């Protein structure tokens, strides 16, 4: 294999790898956005649960009634 052919092969591989890295980076950015949205939703749900427990006067340390 000549040096010119080897250089062409290496340039092709590099171009393919650059494209793959860019695609993976785009996917990673999207996944991070999804994770951040899910974290906000979990925080909202946790706050709602705490509010509901306090509005009904339920303490976390309170034992369940005897019939449980």
mmCIF file of the N, C-alpha and C atoms, coordinates in Angstrom:
data_MODEL
# 
_entry.id   MODEL 
# 
loop_
_atom_site.group_PDB 
_atom_site.id 
_atom_site.type_symbol 
_atom_site.label_atom_id 
_atom_site.label_alt_id 
_atom_site.label_comp_id 
_atom_site.label_asym_id 
_atom_site.label_entity_id 
_atom_site.label_seq_id 
_atom_site.pdbx_PDB_ins_code 
_atom_site.Cartn_x 
_atom_site.Cartn_y 
_atom_site.Cartn_z 
_atom_site.occupancy 
_atom_site.B_iso_or_equiv 
_atom_site.pdbx_formal_charge 
_atom_site.auth_seq_id 
_atom_site.auth_comp_id 
_atom_site.auth_asym_id 
_atom_site.auth_atom_id 
_atom_site.pdbx_PDB_model_num 
ATOM 1   N N  . UNK A 1 1  ? 0.856   -1.168 0.000  1.00 0.00 ? 1  UNK A N  1 
ATOM 2   C CA . UNK A 1 1  ? 0.000   0.000  0.000  1.00 0.00 ? 1  UNK A CA 1 
ATOM 3   C C  . UNK A 1 1  ? 0.907   1.239  0.000  1.00 0.00 ? 1  UNK A C  1 
ATOM 4   N N  . UNK A 1 2  ? 0.610   2.154  -0.884 1.00 0.00 ? 2  UNK A N  1 
ATOM 5   C CA . UNK A 1 2  ? 1.449   3.354  -0.982 1.00 0.00 ? 2  UNK A CA 1 
ATOM 6   C C  . UNK A 1 2  ? 1.127   4.328  0.148  1.00 0.00 ? 2  UNK A C  1 
ATOM 7   N N  . UNK A 1 3  ? 2.015   5.240  0.349  1.00 0.00 ? 3  UNK A N  1 
ATOM 8   C CA . UNK A 1 3  ? 1.833   6.243  1.408  1.00 0.00 ? 3  UNK A CA 1 
ATOM 9   C C  . UNK A 1 3  ? 0.601   7.093  1.122  1.00 0.00 ? 3  UNK A C  1 
ATOM 10  N N  . UNK A 1 4  ? 0.385   7.426  -0.137 1.00 0.00 ? 4  UNK A N  1 
ATOM 11  C CA . UNK A 1 4  ? -0.781  8.241  -0.492 1.00 0.00 ? 4  UNK A CA 1 
ATOM 12  C C  . UNK A 1 4  ? -2.083  7.512  -0.151 1.00 0.00 ? 4  UNK A C  1 
ATOM 13  N N  . UNK A 1 5  ? -2.149  6.224  -0.448 1.00 0.00 ? 5  UNK A N  1 
ATOM 14  C CA . UNK A 1 5  ? -3.340  5.431  -0.120 1.00 0.00 ? 5  UNK A CA 1 
ATOM 15  C C  . UNK A 1 5  ? -3.534  5.347  1.388  1.00 0.00 ? 5  UNK A C  1 
ATOM 16  N N  . UNK A 1 6  ? -2.445  5.188  2.125  1.00 0.00 ? 6  UNK A N  1 
ATOM 17  C CA . UNK A 1 6  ? -2.532  5.118  3.585  1.00 0.00 ? 6  UNK A CA 1 
ATOM 18  C C  . UNK A 1 6  ? -3.046  6.435  4.158  1.00 0.00 ? 6  UNK A C  1 
ATOM 19  N N  . UNK A 1 7  ? -2.572  7.546  3.611  1.00 0.00 ? 7  UNK A N  1 
ATOM 20  C CA . UNK A 1 7  ? -3.021  8.863  4.080  1.00 0.00 ? 7  UNK A CA 1 
ATOM 21  C C  . UNK A 1 7  ? -4.510  9.049  3.788  1.00 0.00 ? 7  UNK A C  1 
ATOM 22  N N  . UNK A 1 8  ? -4.933  8.665  2.600  1.00 0.00 ? 8  UNK A N  1 
ATOM 23  C CA . UNK A 1 8  ? -6.352  8.760  2.239  1.00 0.00 ? 8  UNK A CA 1 
ATOM 24  C C  . UNK A 1 8  ? -7.196  7.913  3.183  1.00 0.00 ? 8  UNK A C  1 
ATOM 25  N N  . UNK A 1 9  ? -6.747  6.690  3.462  1.00 0.00 ? 9  UNK A N  1 
ATOM 26  C CA . UNK A 1 9  ? -7.463  5.804  4.388  1.00 0.00 ? 9  UNK A CA 1 
ATOM 27  C C  . UNK A 1 9  ? -7.554  6.427  5.780  1.00 0.00 ? 9  UNK A C  1 
ATOM 28  N N  . UNK A 1 10 ? -6.449  6.985  6.273  1.00 0.00 ? 10 UNK A N  1 
ATOM 29  C CA . UNK A 1 10 ? -6.438  7.615  7.588  1.00 0.00 ? 10 UNK A CA 1 
ATOM 30  C C  . UNK A 1 10 ? -7.354  8.841  7.632  1.00 0.00 ? 10 UNK A C  1 
ATOM 31  N N  . UNK A 1 11 ? -7.362  9.623  6.577  1.00 0.00 ? 11 UNK A N  1 
ATOM 32  C CA . UNK A 1 11 ? -8.242  10.795 6.522  1.00 0.00 ? 11 UNK A CA 1 
ATOM 33  C C  . UNK A 1 11 ? -9.712  10.376 6.503  1.00 0.00 ? 11 UNK A C  1 
ATOM 34  N N  . UNK A 1 12 ? -10.010 9.296  5.798  1.00 0.00 ? 12 UNK A N  1 
ATOM 35  C CA . UNK A 1 12 ? -11.387 8.782  5.768  1.00 0.00 ? 12 UNK A CA 1 
ATOM 36  C C  . UNK A 1 12 ? -11.815 8.330  7.152  1.00 0.00 ? 12 UNK A C  1 
ATOM 37  N N  . UNK A 1 13 ? -10.946 7.594  7.819  1.00 0.00 ? 13 UNK A N  1 
ATOM 38  C CA . UNK A 1 13 ? -11.258 7.132  9.170  1.00 0.00 ? 13 UNK A CA 1 
ATOM 39  C C  . UNK A 1 13 ? -11.461 8.307  10.123 1.00 0.00 ? 13 UNK A C  1 
ATOM 40  N N  . UNK A 1 14 ? -10.598 9.304  10.001 1.00 0.00 ? 14 UNK A N  1 
ATOM 41  C CA . UNK A 1 14 ? -10.717 10.459 10.879 1.00 0.00 ? 14 UNK A CA 1 
ATOM 42  C C  . UNK A 1 14 ? -12.037 11.196 10.637 1.00 0.00 ? 14 UNK A C  1 
ATOM 43  N N  . UNK A 1 15 ? -12.421 11.346 9.393  1.00 0.00 ? 15 UNK A N  1 
ATOM 44  C CA . UNK A 1 15 ? -13.686 12.012 9.066  1.00 0.00 ? 15 UNK A CA 1 
ATOM 45  C C  . UNK A 1 15 ? -14.860 11.233 9.656  1.00 0.00 ? 15 UNK A C  1 
ATOM 46  N N  . UNK A 1 16 ? -14.825 9.906  9.523  1.00 0.00 ? 16 UNK A N  1 
ATOM 47  C CA . UNK A 1 16 ? -15.886 9.081  10.085 1.00 0.00 ? 16 UNK A CA 1 
ATOM 48  C C  . UNK A 1 16 ? -15.921 9.205  11.607 1.00 0.00 ? 16 UNK A C  1 
ATOM 49  N N  . UNK A 1 17 ? -14.763 9.193  12.242 1.00 0.00 ? 17 UNK A N  1 
ATOM 50  C CA . UNK A 1 17 ? -14.693 9.317  13.703 1.00 0.00 ? 17 UNK A CA 1 
ATOM 51  C C  . UNK A 1 17 ? -15.183 10.689 14.158 1.00 0.00 ? 17 UNK A C  1 
ATOM 52  N N  . UNK A 1 18 ? -14.829 11.738 13.420 1.00 0.00 ? 18 UNK A N  1 
ATOM 53  C CA . UNK A 1 18 ? -15.314 13.081 13.763 1.00 0.00 ? 18 UNK A CA 1 
ATOM 54  C C  . UNK A 1 18 ? -16.831 13.140 13.702 1.00 0.00 ? 18 UNK A C  1 
ATOM 55  N N  . UNK A 1 19 ? -17.411 12.525 12.677 1.00 0.00 ? 19 UNK A N  1 
ATOM 56  C CA . UNK A 1 19 ? -18.866 12.496 12.540 1.00 0.00 ? 19 UNK A CA 1 
ATOM 57  C C  . UNK A 1 19 ? -19.500 11.719 13.683 1.00 0.00 ? 19 UNK A C  1 
ATOM 58  N N  . UNK A 1 20 ? -18.910 10.585 14.023 1.00 0.00 ? 20 UNK A N  1 
ATOM 59  C CA . UNK A 1 20 ? -19.429 9.759  15.111 1.00 0.00 ? 20 UNK A CA 1 
ATOM 60  C C  . UNK A 1 20 ? -19.357 10.501 16.449 1.00 0.00 ? 20 UNK A C  1 
ATOM 61  N N  . UNK A 1 21 ? -18.261 11.173 16.703 1.00 0.00 ? 21 UNK A N  1 
ATOM 62  C CA . UNK A 1 21 ? -18.099 11.931 17.945 1.00 0.00 ? 21 UNK A CA 1 
ATOM 63  C C  . UNK A 1 21 ? -19.131 13.054 18.023 1.00 0.00 ? 21 UNK A C  1 
ATOM 64  N N  . UNK A 1 22 ? -19.364 13.743 16.918 1.00 0.00 ? 22 UNK A N  1 
ATOM 65  C CA . UNK A 1 22 ? -20.362 14.818 16.901 1.00 0.00 ? 22 UNK A CA 1 
ATOM 66  C C  . UNK A 1 22 ? -21.758 14.268 17.175 1.00 0.00 ? 22 UNK A C  1 
ATOM 67  N N  . UNK A 1 23 ? -22.088 13.125 16.579 1.00 0.00 ? 23 UNK A N  1 
ATOM 68  C CA . UNK A 1 23 ? -23.402 12.515 16.811 1.00 0.00 ? 23 UNK A CA 1 
ATOM 69  C C  . UNK A 1 23 ? -23.558 12.079 18.261 1.00 0.00 ? 23 UNK A C  1 
ATOM 70  N N  . UNK A 1 24 ? -22.514 11.494 18.816 1.00 0.00 ? 24 UNK A N  1 
ATOM 71  C CA . UNK A 1 24 ? -22.563 11.078 20.219 1.00 0.00 ? 24 UNK A CA 1 
ATOM 72  C C  . UNK A 1 24 ? -22.694 12.286 21.145 1.00 0.00 ? 24 UNK A C  1 
ATOM 73  N N  . UNK A 1 25 ? -22.004 13.358 20.829 1.00 0.00 ? 25 UNK A N  1 
ATOM 74  C CA . UNK A 1 25 ? -22.093 14.566 21.641 1.00 0.00 ? 25 UNK A CA 1 
ATOM 75  C C  . UNK A 1 25 ? -23.510 15.140 21.611 1.00 0.00 ? 25 UNK A C  1 
ATOM 76  N N  . UNK A 1 26 ? -24.122 15.180 20.430 1.00 0.00 ? 26 UNK A N  1 
ATOM 77  C CA . UNK A 1 26 ? -25.497 15.674 20.308 1.00 0.00 ? 26 UNK A CA 1 
ATOM 78  C C  . UNK A 1 26 ? -26.450 14.832 21.152 1.00 0.00 ? 26 UNK A C  1 
ATOM 79  N N  . UNK A 1 27 ? -26.277 13.532 21.111 1.00 0.00 ? 27 UNK A N  1 
ATOM 80  C CA . UNK A 1 27 ? -27.133 12.634 21.893 1.00 0.00 ? 27 UNK A CA 1 
ATOM 81  C C  . UNK A 1 27 ? -26.922 12.850 23.390 1.00 0.00 ? 27 UNK A C  1 
ATOM 82  N N  . UNK A 1 28 ? -25.687 13.041 23.787 1.00 0.00 ? 28 UNK A N  1 
ATOM 83  C CA . UNK A 1 28 ? -25.370 13.272 25.198 1.00 0.00 ? 28 UNK A CA 1 
ATOM 84  C C  . UNK A 1 28 ? -25.990 14.573 25.695 1.00 0.00 ? 28 UNK A C  1 
ATOM 85  N N  . UNK A 1 29 ? -25.951 15.602 24.878 1.00 0.00 ? 29 UNK A N  1 
ATOM 86  C CA . UNK A 1 29 ? -26.560 16.887 25.249 1.00 0.00 ? 29 UNK A CA 1 
ATOM 87  C C  . UNK A 1 29 ? -28.064 16.714 25.429 1.00 0.00 ? 29 UNK A C  1 
ATOM 88  N N  . UNK A 1 30 ? -28.701 16.005 24.522 1.00 0.00 ? 30 UNK A N  1 
ATOM 89  C CA . UNK A 1 30 ? -30.152 15.766 24.618 1.00 0.00 ? 30 UNK A CA 1 
ATOM 90  C C  . UNK A 1 30 ? -30.499 14.968 25.870 1.00 0.00 ? 30 UNK A C  1 
ATOM 91  N N  . UNK A 1 31 ? -29.708 13.940 26.160 1.00 0.00 ? 31 UNK A N  1 
ATOM 92  C CA . UNK A 1 31 ? -29.952 13.148 27.368 1.00 0.00 ? 31 UNK A CA 1 
ATOM 93  C C  . UNK A 1 31 ? -29.796 13.994 28.626 1.00 0.00 ? 31 UNK A C  1 
ATOM 94  N N  . UNK A 1 32 ? -28.834 14.894 28.637 1.00 0.00 ? 32 UNK A N  1 
ATOM 95  C CA . UNK A 1 32 ? -28.639 15.765 29.795 1.00 0.00 ? 32 UNK A CA 1 
ATOM 96  C C  . UNK A 1 32 ? -29.844 16.678 29.985 1.00 0.00 ? 32 UNK A C  1 
ATOM 97  N N  . UNK A 1 33 ? -30.406 17.178 28.895 1.00 0.00 ? 33 UNK A N  1 
ATOM 98  C CA . UNK A 1 33 ? -31.623 18.009 28.989 1.00 0.00 ? 33 UNK A CA 1 
ATOM 99  C C  . UNK A 1 33 ? -32.776 17.204 29.586 1.00 0.00 ? 33 UNK A C  1 
ATOM 100 N N  . UNK A 1 34 ? -32.915 15.971 29.136 1.00 0.00 ? 34 UNK A N  1 
ATOM 101 C CA . UNK A 1 34 ? -33.986 15.114 29.649 1.00 0.00 ? 34 UNK A CA 1 
ATOM 102 C C  . UNK A 1 34 ? -33.785 14.851 31.138 1.00 0.00 ? 34 UNK A C  1 
ATOM 103 N N  . UNK A 1 35 ? -32.563 14.562 31.543 1.00 0.00 ? 35 UNK A N  1 
ATOM 104 C CA . UNK A 1 35 ? -32.262 14.306 32.957 1.00 0.00 ? 35 UNK A CA 1 
ATOM 105 C C  . UNK A 1 35 ? -32.596 15.530 33.803 1.00 0.00 ? 35 UNK A C  1 
ATOM 106 N N  . UNK A 1 36 ? -32.226 16.700 33.325 1.00 0.00 ? 36 UNK A N  1 
ATOM 107 C CA . UNK A 1 36 ? -32.512 17.921 34.079 1.00 0.00 ? 36 UNK A CA 1 
ATOM 108 C C  . UNK A 1 36 ? -34.012 18.140 34.226 1.00 0.00 ? 36 UNK A C  1 
ATOM 109 N N  . UNK A 1 37 ? -34.778 17.896 33.153 1.00 0.00 ? 37 UNK A N  1 
ATOM 110 C CA . UNK A 1 37 ? -36.239 18.023 33.241 1.00 0.00 ? 37 UNK A CA 1 
ATOM 111 C C  . UNK A 1 37 ? -36.823 17.026 34.238 1.00 0.00 ? 37 UNK A C  1 
ATOM 112 N N  . UNK A 1 38 ? -36.329 15.792 34.205 1.00 0.00 ? 38 UNK A N  1 
ATOM 113 C CA . UNK A 1 38 ? -36.825 14.780 35.128 1.00 0.00 ? 38 UNK A CA 1 
ATOM 114 C C  . UNK A 1 38 ? -36.489 15.132 36.577 1.00 0.00 ? 38 UNK A C  1 
ATOM 115 N N  . UNK A 1 39 ? -35.316 15.706 36.815 1.00 0.00 ? 39 UNK A N  1 
ATOM 116 C CA . UNK A 1 39 ? -34.942 16.116 38.164 1.00 0.00 ? 39 UNK A CA 1 
ATOM 117 C C  . UNK A 1 39 ? -35.887 17.195 38.685 1.00 0.00 ? 39 UNK A C  1 
ATOM 118 N N  . UNK A 1 40 ? -36.246 18.140 37.825 1.00 0.00 ? 40 UNK A N  1 
ATOM 119 C CA . UNK A 1 40 ? -37.179 19.188 38.226 1.00 0.00 ? 40 UNK A CA 1 
ATOM 120 C C  . UNK A 1 40 ? -38.542 18.578 38.542 1.00 0.00 ? 40 UNK A C  1 
ATOM 121 N N  . UNK A 1 41 ? -38.985 17.641 37.719 1.00 0.00 ? 41 UNK A N  1 
ATOM 122 C CA . UNK A 1 41 ? -40.280 17.004 37.958 1.00 0.00 ? 41 UNK A CA 1 
ATOM 123 C C  . UNK A 1 41 ? -40.281 16.235 39.276 1.00 0.00 ? 41 UNK A C  1 
ATOM 124 N N  . UNK A 1 42 ? -39.201 15.551 39.576 1.00 0.00 ? 42 UNK A N  1 
ATOM 125 C CA . UNK A 1 42 ? -39.116 14.808 40.841 1.00 0.00 ? 42 UNK A CA 1 
ATOM 126 C C  . UNK A 1 42 ? -39.156 15.772 42.018 1.00 0.00 ? 42 UNK A C  1 
ATOM 127 N N  . UNK A 1 43 ? -38.462 16.901 41.909 1.00 0.00 ? 43 UNK A N  1 
ATOM 128 C CA . UNK A 1 43 ? -38.483 17.889 42.983 1.00 0.00 ? 43 UNK A CA 1 
ATOM 129 C C  . UNK A 1 43 ? -39.890 18.436 43.201 1.00 0.00 ? 43 UNK A C  1 
ATOM 130 N N  . UNK A 1 44 ? -40.600 18.706 42.109 1.00 0.00 ? 44 UNK A N  1 
ATOM 131 C CA . UNK A 1 44 ? -41.977 19.204 42.211 1.00 0.00 ? 44 UNK A CA 1 
ATOM 132 C C  . UNK A 1 44 ? -42.866 18.160 42.879 1.00 0.00 ? 44 UNK A C  1 
ATOM 133 N N  . UNK A 1 45 ? -42.741 16.913 42.477 1.00 0.00 ? 45 UNK A N  1 
ATOM 134 C CA . UNK A 1 45 ? -43.552 15.850 43.075 1.00 0.00 ? 45 UNK A CA 1 
ATOM 135 C C  . UNK A 1 45 ? -43.227 15.657 44.555 1.00 0.00 ? 45 UNK A C  1 
ATOM 136 N N  . UNK A 1 46 ? -41.951 15.748 44.913 1.00 0.00 ? 46 UNK A N  1 
ATOM 137 C CA . UNK A 1 46 ? -41.568 15.610 46.317 1.00 0.00 ? 46 UNK A CA 1 
ATOM 138 C C  . UNK A 1 46 ? -42.164 16.750 47.139 1.00 0.00 ? 46 UNK A C  1 
ATOM 139 N N  . UNK A 1 47 ? -42.125 17.967 46.586 1.00 0.00 ? 47 UNK A N  1 
ATOM 140 C CA . UNK A 1 47 ? -42.724 19.106 47.293 1.00 0.00 ? 47 UNK A CA 1 
ATOM 141 C C  . UNK A 1 47 ? -44.224 18.925 47.467 1.00 0.00 ? 47 UNK A C  1 
ATOM 142 N N  . UNK A 1 48 ? -44.886 18.457 46.418 1.00 0.00 ? 48 UNK A N  1 
ATOM 143 C CA . UNK A 1 48 ? -46.337 18.224 46.506 1.00 0.00 ? 48 UNK A CA 1 
ATOM 144 C C  . UNK A 1 48 ? -46.659 17.184 47.576 1.00 0.00 ? 48 UNK A C  1 
ATOM 145 N N  . UNK A 1 49 ? -45.882 16.126 47.620 1.00 0.00 ? 49 UNK A N  1 
ATOM 146 C CA . UNK A 1 49 ? -46.117 15.087 48.610 1.00 0.00 ? 49 UNK A CA 1 
ATOM 147 C C  . UNK A 1 49 ? -45.937 15.637 50.016 1.00 0.00 ? 49 UNK A C  1 
ATOM 148 N N  . UNK A 1 50 ? -44.888 16.430 50.232 1.00 0.00 ? 50 UNK A N  1 
ATOM 149 C CA . UNK A 1 50 ? -44.673 17.030 51.544 1.00 0.00 ? 50 UNK A CA 1 
ATOM 150 C C  . UNK A 1 50 ? -45.830 17.951 51.920 1.00 0.00 ? 50 UNK A C  1 
ATOM 151 N N  . UNK A 1 51 ? -46.306 18.738 50.954 1.00 0.00 ? 51 UNK A N  1 
ATOM 152 C CA . UNK A 1 51 ? -47.436 19.631 51.214 1.00 0.00 ? 51 UNK A CA 1 
ATOM 153 C C  . UNK A 1 51 ? -48.692 18.849 51.571 1.00 0.00 ? 51 UNK A C  1 
ATOM 154 N N  . UNK A 1 52 ? -48.924 17.763 50.848 1.00 0.00 ? 52 UNK A N  1 
ATOM 155 C CA . UNK A 1 52 ? -50.117 16.949 51.133 1.00 0.00 ? 52 UNK A CA 1 
ATOM 156 C C  . UNK A 1 52 ? -50.014 16.298 52.505 1.00 0.00 ? 52 UNK A C  1 
ATOM 157 N N  . UNK A 1 53 ? -48.843 15.823 52.853 1.00 0.00 ? 53 UNK A N  1 
ATOM 158 C CA . UNK A 1 53 ? -48.678 15.198 54.157 1.00 0.00 ? 53 UNK A CA 1 
ATOM 159 C C  . UNK A 1 53 ? -48.885 16.216 55.273 1.00 0.00 ? 53 UNK A C  1 
ATOM 160 N N  . UNK A 1 54 ? -48.366 17.414 55.088 1.00 0.00 ? 54 UNK A N  1 
ATOM 161 C CA . UNK A 1 54 ? -48.532 18.430 56.133 1.00 0.00 ? 54 UNK A CA 1 
ATOM 162 C C  . UNK A 1 54 ? -49.971 18.924 56.182 1.00 0.00 ? 54 UNK A C  1 
ATOM 163 N N  . UNK A 1 55 ? -50.670 18.982 55.056 1.00 0.00 ? 55 UNK A N  1 
ATOM 164 C CA . UNK A 1 55 ? -52.060 19.451 55.074 1.00 0.00 ? 55 UNK A CA 1 
ATOM 165 C C  . UNK A 1 55 ? -53.001 18.428 55.703 1.00 0.00 ? 55 UNK A C  1 
ATOM 166 N N  . UNK A 1 56 ? -52.646 17.157 55.631 1.00 0.00 ? 56 UNK A N  1 
ATOM 167 C CA . UNK A 1 56 ? -53.459 16.124 56.262 1.00 0.00 ? 56 UNK A CA 1 
ATOM 168 C C  . UNK A 1 56 ? -52.973 15.802 57.670 1.00 0.00 ? 56 UNK A C  1 
ATOM 169 N N  . UNK A 1 57 ? -51.919 16.450 58.095 1.00 0.00 ? 57 UNK A N  1 
ATOM 170 C CA . UNK A 1 57 ? -51.398 16.245 59.434 1.00 0.00 ? 57 UNK A CA 1 
ATOM 171 C C  . UNK A 1 57 ? -50.734 14.895 59.621 1.00 0.00 ? 57 UNK A C  1 
ATOM 172 N N  . UNK A 1 58 ? -50.159 14.369 58.589 1.00 0.00 ? 58 UNK A N  1 
ATOM 173 C CA . UNK A 1 58 ? -49.505 13.067 58.674 1.00 0.00 ? 58 UNK A CA 1 
ATOM 174 C C  . UNK A 1 58 ? -48.032 13.284 58.954 1.00 0.00 ? 58 UNK A C  1 
ATOM 175 N N  . UNK A 1 59 ? -47.557 12.705 60.028 1.00 0.00 ? 59 UNK A N  1 
ATOM 176 C CA . UNK A 1 59 ? -46.139 12.764 60.338 1.00 0.00 ? 59 UNK A CA 1 
ATOM 177 C C  . UNK A 1 59 ? -45.481 11.506 59.808 1.00 0.00 ? 59 UNK A C  1 
ATOM 178 N N  . UNK A 1 60 ? -44.255 11.641 59.341 1.00 0.00 ? 60 UNK A N  1 
ATOM 179 C CA . UNK A 1 60 ? -43.545 10.476 58.821 1.00 0.00 ? 60 UNK A CA 1 
ATOM 180 C C  . UNK A 1 60 ? -43.239 9.477  59.929 1.00 0.00 ? 60 UNK A C  1 
ATOM 181 N N  . UNK A 1 61 ? -43.083 9.980  61.165 1.00 0.00 ? 61 UNK A N  1 
ATOM 182 C CA . UNK A 1 61 ? -42.734 9.103  62.285 1.00 0.00 ? 61 UNK A CA 1 
ATOM 183 C C  . UNK A 1 61 ? -43.973 8.459  62.909 1.00 0.00 ? 61 UNK A C  1 
ATOM 184 N N  . UNK A 1 62 ? -45.146 8.900  62.500 1.00 0.00 ? 62 UNK A N  1 
ATOM 185 C CA . UNK A 1 62 ? -46.385 8.385  63.067 1.00 0.00 ? 62 UNK A CA 1 
ATOM 186 C C  . UNK A 1 62 ? -46.590 6.926  62.652 1.00 0.00 ? 62 UNK A C  1 
ATOM 187 N N  . UNK A 1 63 ? -46.854 6.090  63.632 1.00 0.00 ? 63 UNK A N  1 
ATOM 188 C CA . UNK A 1 63 ? -47.063 4.665  63.365 1.00 0.00 ? 63 UNK A CA 1 
ATOM 189 C C  . UNK A 1 63 ? -48.436 4.475  62.718 1.00 0.00 ? 63 UNK A C  1 
ATOM 190 N N  . UNK A 1 64 ? -48.589 3.450  61.896 1.00 0.00 ? 64 UNK A N  1 
ATOM 191 C CA . UNK A 1 64 ? -49.906 3.192  61.288 1.00 0.00 ? 64 UNK A CA 1 
ATOM 192 C C  . UNK A 1 64 ? -50.892 2.718  62.359 1.00 0.00 ? 64 UNK A C  1 
ATOM 193 N N  . UNK A 1 65 ? -52.163 2.877  62.092 1.00 0.00 ? 65 UNK A N  1 
ATOM 194 C CA . UNK A 1 65 ? -53.176 2.416  63.047 1.00 0.00 ? 65 UNK A CA 1 
ATOM 195 C C  . UNK A 1 65 ? -53.050 0.920  63.298 1.00 0.00 ? 65 UNK A C  1 
ATOM 196 N N  . UNK A 1 66 ? -53.559 0.440  64.443 1.00 0.00 ? 66 UNK A N  1 
ATOM 197 C CA . UNK A 1 66 ? -53.411 -0.972 64.805 1.00 0.00 ? 66 UNK A CA 1 
ATOM 198 C C  . UNK A 1 66 ? -54.040 -1.946 63.816 1.00 0.00 ? 66 UNK A C  1 
ATOM 199 N N  . UNK A 1 67 ? -55.049 -1.542 63.091 1.00 0.00 ? 67 UNK A N  1 
ATOM 200 C CA . UNK A 1 67 ? -55.706 -2.482 62.165 1.00 0.00 ? 67 UNK A CA 1 
ATOM 201 C C  . UNK A 1 67 ? -54.889 -2.707 60.906 1.00 0.00 ? 67 UNK A C  1 
ATOM 202 N N  . UNK A 1 68 ? -53.697 -2.128 60.769 1.00 0.00 ? 68 UNK A N  1 
ATOM 203 C CA . UNK A 1 68 ? -52.840 -2.355 59.595 1.00 0.00 ? 68 UNK A CA 1 
ATOM 204 C C  . UNK A 1 68 ? -52.042 -3.547 59.861 1.00 0.00 ? 68 UNK A C  1 
# 
